Amino acid sequence: QNAETIRLVDENGKAISVVNLQQGDTILGCVLEGGRHFGMAVKETIREK
């Protein structure tokens, strides 16, 4: 999704908009179980076919 409201965190802990990312930028990630909607955990089953 290409939107200003989609925020990521850079290596300094600062929020950065996905539309401002440039090749070579470093961002942080976190892997959590389960589904999420607008960042909030939801109970669901995801089936990929």
Protein Blocks (a to p, Z undefined) as FASTA:
>chain_A
ZZfklccddfkopacdfklpcehiacdddddedjdeehiacddddddZZ
